[in-house]
Amino acid sequence: MSLTDTKTPPQCCADFCLIPMGVESASVSPYIAKVQTLLQESGLVYHMHANGTTVVFKVIGQAHGMLHDQGVVRVHTDIRVGSRTDKHETAKSKVASVEKILGGGK
């Protein structure tokens, strides 16, 4: 059996909350509606709630399933994703920016 054949446990889900930044209004409903449309068209199983959306992830679920198959009874995954288009940044430059402010500029 290959790793890609590993089943996703049906109770495996990921919760995400997109936070639009730098927009004119505090209301984010129009942006969230667009994301919900994307989710509808994706075919993923998902559930919108007041503070985000829960999505069943195939690959993350397979990773969980693989560990469960090895006897692990509980697995938790945290996911953080960020993006910006106003300037080019790397993980290193982001850390350097904070270190410069703190006076420890490396």
C-alpha positions in Angstrom: 0.0 0.0 0.0 1.5 3.4 -1.0 1.3 6.4 1.3 -1.1 8.2 -1.0 -3.6 5.3 -0.5 -3.7 6.2 3.2 -7.3 7.0 4.2 -8.3 10.3 5.8 -10.2 9.7 9.0 -13.7 11.1 8.6 -13.4 13.2 11.7 -10.2 14.9 10.5 -10.7 18.5 9.7 -8.9 21.8 9.6 -10.3 25.1 10.7 -9.2 28.4 9.1 -10.1 32.0 9.4 -8.9 34.4 6.7 -8.4 38.0 7.8 -8.3 40.5 5.0 -5.9 43.3 6.0 -5.6 46.8 4.6 -9.1 47.0 3.3 -11.3 50.1 3.5 -14.0 48.7 5.7 -14.1 46.7 8.9 -16.7 44.5 7.3 -15.2 41.5 5.6 -18.4 39.7 4.6 -17.9 40.4 0.8 -14.4 38.8 1.0 -15.7 35.8 3.0 -18.5 35.3 0.5 -16.0 35.0 -2.3 -14.0 32.4 -0.3 -17.2 30.4 0.4 -18.0 30.4 -3.3 -14.5 29.0 -3.9 -15.1 26.3 -1.4 -18.4 25.4 -2.9 -16.8 25.0 -6.3 -13.8 23.0 -4.9 -16.0 20.1 -4.0 -14.4 20.0 -0.5 -16.5 19.1 2.5 -16.7 22.3 4.6 -18.8 24.1 7.2 -18.8 27.9 7.7 -19.2 29.2 11.2 -19.1 32.6 12.9 -15.3 32.6 13.4 -14.0 30.7 10.3 -14.6 27.7 8.2 -13.9 24.0 8.9 -12.6 22.0 5.9 -11.8 18.4 5.5 -8.3 18.2 4.0 -7.3 15.2 2.1 -3.5 15.3 2.4 -3.5 16.5 6.0 -6.0 13.9 6.7 -3.8 11.3 5.1 -0.9 12.4 7.3 -3.2 11.9 10.3 -4.4 8.6 9.0 -0.8 7.4 8.5 0.0 8.2 12.2 -3.2 6.6 13.4 -2.2 3.5 11.4 1.0 3.5 13.4 -0.9 3.4 16.7 -1.0 7.1 17.5 -4.5 7.7 19.0 -4.5 11.5 18.9 -3.0 13.9 16.3 -3.3 17.7 16.2 -2.1 19.9 13.4 -1.7 23.7 13.5 -1.5 25.6 10.2 -0.6 29.2 9.6 -0.5 30.8 6.2 0.2 34.4 5.3 0.7 36.2 2.1 1.2 39.8 0.9 1.6 41.4 -2.5 2.8 44.9 -1.6 6.5 43.9 -1.2 8.8 41.0 -1.5 9.6 39.3 1.8 11.4 36.2 3.0 11.2 34.5 6.3 14.7 35.8 7.0 13.9 39.4 6.1 10.8 39.4 8.3 12.9 38.3 11.3 15.6 40.8 10.5 13.1 43.6 10.5 12.0 42.8 14.0 15.6 42.3 15.2 16.5 45.7 13.8 13.8 47.3 15.8 14.9 45.5 19.0 18.5 46.7 18.4 19.8 43.2 17.8 20.1 43.7 14.0 22.0 40.7 12.6 
